[in-house]
Amino acid sequence: MSDVRDFLLELGTEELPPKALSTLSEALLKGVEKGLTEAELTFSTSKAYASPRRLAVVITGLQTHQADRDIEKRGPAVTAGFDEEGNPTKALQGFARSCGVDVDALETLETDKGAWLVYREKQTGQAATELLPEIVKQSLAALPIPKRMRWGSLSEEFVRPVHWLVLMLGDEIIPASLLGVQSNQLSYGHRFHHPQAIRISSPRTYAPQLLSEGHVMVDFAERREAICGQVNELASQLGGQAIIDDELLNEVTGLVEWPVALSGEFEKRFLELPSQALISSMQGHQKYFPVKDAAGKLLPFFITVCNIESRDPAQVIAGNERVILPRLSDAAFFWDTDRKRPLADRQEQLKTIVFQNQLGTVFDKSQRVAKLAVFIAGKIDGDVALAERAAMLAKCDLVTEMVGEFPELQGIMGSFYARLDGEQEELAAAMDEQYLPRFAGDALPQGKTGQALSLAEKIDTLCGLFGIGQPPSGAKDPFALRRAALGVLRIIIENNLDLDLAELLQQSVQSYDKQLTETEIVAPVMQYLFDRLRGYAADAGHHGDVFEAVLALQPTRPLDFMQRMQAVSAFRDMEQAEALAAGNKRIDNILRKNGAYEADHQLNPALLEATAEQQLAETLKRVSADVEPLMQQADYTGVLRRLADMRDSIDAFFDEVMVMAEDEAIRHNRLALLNQTRALFMGVADISRLQN
């Protein structure tokens, strides 16, 4: 058995993009793992490391040598390998050449299907040191880097210039040249605290050595946790709580190798501004963590994370306080400027902003959304006049100074400005709610006006882009249609809105003039939405066959769809479910083969001869009467529970009755009975689609 040793890869670079650091690190680890697996080199554990100036991977218990392998290649059959005179055919000669041997070196393999000519050899496994440089090279080439760069006179390309490369197996250097640098065992510490070289003793000592000797906390997760702990501790000392955004935390973790958190202060007068504006300024521009009190109110403090342990922290804090002052002053100026004009006065400016070349301006979109929002508000008992005004004002904050500087505040600032303009609170809330949900698991609009506006905005975008032949493709989704589709479904289902998607889509398409070029729009958008609903249902714990059983009815109301699935899921666990699913499948096959779906056969009780078919007809009549009020109440669980009582009657029918009787009248009567039975079950779902 081959020996095992630990492996270290470290690539030292100029400062890497902080927002992409975690992604690059994880991709490098997966690439190396994939390469080792394909090379049939086993290992015990794997771990990625990343800091602003390095990407690293440590593999423990790596097999140092591939195992020897017995190679067997099968060629032509013996009967096809030689001609009548016993000479090798061209096919056999070609096979021998492909194996690099003479025909005489081939062996014969006897099988129960005849004799075959084969080539056998023992392939000696390669050393890991021979394979690893190419594995690393391929892993680096496969990293998700949108735009690579060159440096100096080198032809190699990478996301940033490369300065050093460590490749070690155990305590030995693996000789290789990658991205213009030669491998050795020299790493480098913190740019300021320890710029000198550090000789790495072994892969296992890599992270501890950088920490103790180089002032580098190379483990991304540990560094992130340390930053979070320091920030929270400082906020507590200030009498508040830190506002820690995950994306910002990851970005800051990607900016520092030796994190040191420091707190600063700003003038209290800035607290008169909307807190979101201050938070955006601190987080977006300065990468600061704001601080709030127990009630959620912003405090006049910020926390910054430095990449150096200063001998004079007070000077660092003072410098950061000087830097934040003009930023907050800008926000105050934007706030004061924007308040001089009401939102309604900005509608004309929306005519200058293009939403999409073929679909017109943002003003055009606002008018379409207003029409659809009015229609939706009427359906959900909302205020139609309020929905229309909300739609016309919804995008006006896009042309404010504040949103121009902080695009992430769109909707939020609209809410503030609407309140200042004296608009109703529900309308003001709708300004922000139009963008909900912004991400998976996000909150949903709660007000009727916000729900109508958010649905109308998303449906208009979906119909518009599909209508000009630009649906999402692969990874390209510039208008976030996937998020919009899931948002539509969540708003309808989780807010218990009994809305018909087909009706809403049709209304949306009609609001366009001649911009749309596709002849069929509603059906593809509906298909796209229900593809998203499939994933939503799976996340809710519903089996795929349950989804298919309900989808077979082609329902168009998402809330009703989910209610049916909940009922079918409960039915699926009942004792009678399997037999009834099989019975319905059998009924479906009989009706389809005999074209009885479209047949206008009426059930004639006088033609019911067998006891079993009489019992089924009686059960059908009784259950139908019980089910009718339950269907009117959309009590699908109650319906299926009642239908479960038909199992014995259906089983007896198929055990005792010949459906395809010779007498045409009796045959048609039995098909009519089956048709009515199936129609009763199809009121909820096609349970014949349920699997065992």
Secondary structure, DSSP 8 states (H G I E B T S, - for coil): ---EEEEEEEEEES---GGGHHHHHHHHHHHHHHHHHHTT---SEEEEEEETTEEEEEEEEEESB---EEEEEEEEEHHHHB-TTS-B-HHHHHHHHHHTS-GGG-EEEEETTEEEEEEEEEE---BHHHHHHHHHHHHHHTS--SS-B--TT----BSS-EEEEEEEETTEE---EETTEEEESEEE--TTT--SEEE---GGGHHHHHHHHH-----HHHHHHHHHHHHHHHHHHTTSEE---HHHHHHHHTT-SS-EEEEEE--GGGGGS-HHHHHHIIIIIT--EEEE-TTS-EEEEEEEEESS--S-HHHHHHHHHHHHHHHHHHHHHHHHHHTTS-GGGGGGGGGGSEEETTTEEHHHHHHHHHHHHHHHHHHTT--HHHHHHHHHHTTGGGGSHHHHH-GGGTTHHHHHHHHHTT--HHHHHHHHHTT---STT-----SHHHHHHHHHHHHHHHHHHHHTT---BTTB-TT-HHHHHHHHHHHHHHTT----HHHHHHHHHHT--S----S--HHHHHHHHHHHHHHHHHHTT--HHHHHHHHTT----HHHHHHHHHHHHHHHTSTTHHHHHHHHHHHHHHHHHTT-SS------GGG--SHHHHHHHHHHHHHHHHHHHHHHTT-HHHHHHHHGGGHHHHHHHHHH--SS-SSHHHHHHHHHHHHHHHHHHTTT--GGG---
